Amino acid sequence: MECVFGLVGDGFTIVAADSSAVHSILVHKSNEDKIMVLDTHKLVAASGEPGDRVQFTEYIQKNVALYQFRNGIPLTTAAAANFTRGELATALRKNPYSVNVLLAGYDKETGPSLYYIDYIATLHKVEKGAFGYGSYFSLSMMDRHYHSGMSVEEAIDLVDKCIVEIRSRLVVAPPNFVIKIVDKDGAREVAWRQSIKDTGAVPV
């Protein structure tokens, strides 16, 4: 019951992911961070088979760091997205990764951006996107409430709405979520409402 979603606001991109590590009917842990920091201004949120997800995101992270080490400049978000897409496409003909990725970043020249990359190497630049069973509800919530140029407070409120909807609709809903934001000041984690975290209740 994985849930990964994100959106682009006014000068930032925000992504959220559940933090449950499950296999079949078992929950192995509930504090798994599925949003990896690629560098100071890039995030990659991934869903899919746990082994593929961890191995592939670490592989992308190390190659992004290697490029910066060799060339002295970091990859742009668009370049990192295209590199990620290329690696998925190459693996698709050999030993494919069962992993879906939302890549978020901020560049001085172009501002915030969000890229949708699925397991068959489809790449799209989007304003909002989601993967997993939670996407059925988070996408509908974002279709209803999202607008371009959202403030940070509006975006966090919309993310909270998506979390409430996911937790109230899914039969087996993830109890915990991680939310991270990237803007001109870099990538960092933000908190979701304590009332939602503690009770899981749907506010009236």
N, C-alpha and C positions, 0 to 999 in steps of 0.2 A: 504493500500500500504506500509506495513512495510518492512524495510530493515535492516538486522543485518548480519554482516560478520566479519571475522577475519582471521589472518594468523600468522604463527610462523616464526620469523627471527633468526638472529645470536645473541642469548642471550636475546631475548625478545619475547613477544607476543603482537600483536596489534589488537584491536577490534573496530568496528565502528557500530553505529546504528542511524537511523533517530530519530528525536526528536518531531515527530508529534503525538498528541493524537486525534484520529478521531473516529467518530461513524456514520455509514451510510454516508450521504453526508456532515456531519458537521465536522469542525475542531475545537476542543475544546481548544487546546493549541499547541504551536509550540516550546516549550522549555522543553519537557518531557525527563528526563534522563533515558534511558532504559538500562544503563550499571551500575550495582551496584558494589560497592567495598565490597567484602566479608571480607577481612582483608588486611593487609599491602601488601601482595603479591598475591592476587587473585581478579579476576574480573568475574562477571557473566553478560553477555548480553542476554536479553530475548525478545522474541516476542510472540504475542498471545493476547487472550482476556485481556483487561486492568486490570480487577479485579483479574483474575487468575495470571497474570504476576506480579503485585505488591505484592499480598498476598504470592505467592509462593517464590519469590526471597527474600522477607523479612524473611520468615520462614527459608529458607536455611541460610541466613546471621546470624540470631540469634542462630541457632543450631551450626553453625561453631564456633561462639564466645563462646557458652556454653561449647563446647568440650574443647576449649583452656583454659577456666576458670577452668574447673574441673580437667584437666590433666596437665596443665602447659606447654603443647607444642601444636603448631598449627597442624591442619590436613594438610597433603600433598595435592597437587592439585589432584592427582589421587584418594586419599581417599575422598576428597570433591566431586569429580565427581561421584564416586560410591555411596556415600550417597545420592546425588541429584537424581541419577538414581533409587535408591531404594525407595525413597519417591514418585517419579512419578509412579513407578510400583505398589506400595501399593495403591495409590490413584486410579489407573486405574481400579481396581476391585470394587471401592466404589463410589467415586465422583471425576472423573478424572479432572485434570487441563488441560486447553487448552493453553499450554505454551511450547515453544521451547527454548532451552538454549545453548549458547556457553560459556563454562567455561574456562577461561584463567588463567594461573598462572605461577609462577617462584619458583623453589625449588633449594636450594644450591646443592643438590646431583645430581639432574637430569636435571636441567636447565629449560628452558621455555617449556610450553606444552599448547595444546588447545584440548578441549573435546566437541564433538557434542552430544547433548542429546535432542531427540525430545519428543513430547507429549505422545508417546506410549512407552517411556522408553527405546529407543534404544540408546546405548552408544558406541561411537567410539572415539579413539584418532586420531586426524587428523592434517595435516599441514596447511590446509585452509578449511574454512567452511562458510556456509551462510544459512539464513532462510528468508522467506518472498518473495514477488514478485520481490524484487531487487536481489534475489539470481540468477535468470535466467541470469542476466547481470554481476553481480559481480563475479560469479563462472567462467563464460567464460573469463572475463578479467584476473582473477587470473590463469586460465589454460594457458593463452597465455603468461603472464608476470612473473608469480611467479617462483622463484627458491630457493632452500634451501640455507641458509646462507646469506639471504638478510640483508643489513645494515638498520639502522633506517631510513635514508633518502630515500633509495629505497622503503622501505615498505610504508612510508607516501606518496610517489609519486604514488605508486600503489593504495593505498586507495583513493587518490584524483582522479585517473583515473576511479576507480569504481564508485565514487560519480558522476562524470561527465556523465558517461554512464547511470547510473540509472536516473539522472535528465533529460537526453536528450531522453530516450526511453520510460519511463513510462508515460501513459496518465495523471495520477494524481501523480506527483512526489513530494516527501517530500522536502521542501525547506531547512531544516536545519539538520545537522548531529552532533553527538558527537563522538569523537575519543579518546580512552584511551589506554595506553600502560602499560605493567607490565614487569619489569626486576629486576636485582639484587638490584636496588635502590628503588624498590617498585612500587606501582600503581599510575598513574597520568594521567591527561588529556593533550592532545596535540591539537594544532590548525590546522585547515585545511586552504588551501590557501585562502587568503582574496578575491582574484579576482574571485574565484569560488563562494565563499559565497555571494558576493555582486551582481553578475550579473547572475550567473547560466549559463553563456555562455560556449559553448564547444570550448576550445582552438584549434587552427589549428595546 
